Amino acid sequence: MSLDNLVKTKQLKEEPFDENEFHGLIKSAKTRLKDANNATLELESRFLLAYNAAHSIALAALRRHGYRANNRYIVFQALPHTLNTPPEIWRILAKCHGLRNAAEYEGALDINEQLVSELLSNTQTLLDSIG
């Protein structure tokens, strides 16, 4: 599904690019990703920090293209169009989104070291891609 199709279905709206917002999102992502790599933190904290870093990068990529999402998940779905992200990366991010929601709304977070490692790696890949 293209970005224009997501506008037609009202999952995205067009909004002019704001360079200050973009740089703020990237700065936030870098800080969170650095903290998420701190192995002395609890695994849950590292997961949430890495997830939020990935979300900030995906949102920055979407904003750079002149769009804003109506929900958090769409920024990950749009990654193939905004950063040419392969499916194996954005699918992990989408899975992490579901886990993050379960933690936020149900108090249940079922994660492990392997998932956090994949999330950290994929988030770094996004950061490298956005420049």
N, C-alpha and C positions, 0 to 999 in steps of 0.2 A: 504494500500500500504506500503510495507516494505521499509526500507532505501535503500536496494540494488536495489529495483525497481525504486526508485527515482534517483539513480545513472544512471541506464539504460536509463531513460527518460531525462537525463541531467539536472534535477532539483537540484541535489546535485552532488558535486564532493568530492572525497576522498582527505583528507589533513591531515597530521600528527597533532596529538594533541599538543598544546602548553600550558603548565601549566601557564605561565605568562599571556598569553592572557585570559585564563579561569578565573584566579583570578582577572584580571582587569575588565572583564565583570561582575563578581559577585559584586565586589566593587562598580562599577558604578550603578548596579541594586539596591543595598542596599541604596546608597545615594539618588537615584531618588525616590525610594519607600518611604523613610523617608520624603522627601520633599512633595511627593504626598499626604501624610497623614496630611499635614498642612492645616487645614480647613480655615485658613485666606487667602489662595491663591484663585485666581479665579478658578472656576470649570474647565474651559478649560485648564488651566495650570496644574491642578491636573490630569486631564485625560491624557494629553500628557506625563507628568512625569511618571505616572503609566504604560501607554502603553510602553514607552521606557524601563522602568524597566523590564516589562514582556518580551519584545523582547530580552533584554540583557541576561536574564536567559535562555530563549529558545535557543538562539544562543550558550550560554555557554554549555548547555546540548548537543546540536548537535556537537559542537567542541570536547567535551569530548569523543564522539563516533567516532571521526576521520573524520568528514564531514564538508563541508561548503556549504551553500545554494547559489543558483544563484539569488534568490530574497527573499525579506523580509518575505513574507507570508509563505514560506515553513517551516521556523523554528517552526511555530505554528502547521502546519500539521504534523510535525514529532514528536510532543510532546508525543503521545501515545507510540512511540517507544523509545524515549530518556528518558522520566521521568514517563512512565506508567500513563500518565495524562488521566483522564476520558473525554469522549466527552463533557460533560456539561461545563467543564472548557475551553478546547481549542476552542470550538465553540464561547464562549463569546470573547475570545482573537481574533479569526478570524473576528468576527463582529466589534470589536474595531479597527482592522487593516483597514477594509473598511471605518470606520468613520474617522480614522486618515488620510487616503488617500484623502477623500473628503475635509478634512480641509486643507491639504497641497496643493492639486492641484486645488481645486475649491473654497476655502475660505469659505466652509460651514461646520459647526460642529454642529450636532444635538445630544446633549447629555443631560443627566439629572443626578440628585443626585443618583438615584437608579443604573444606569449603572456604574457610577464612583465607587460607593460602591462595586458592584460586581467585577469590574476590580481590585480594591485594594485588595479585599479578595482573588481573584484567583491568583493575582501576589504574595501575601504572601504565598499561598499554593505552588506555584512553587518554591519560595525561600526556603521554608521548605523542599521541596522534593529534591532539588539539594544538600543540605547539606553544 
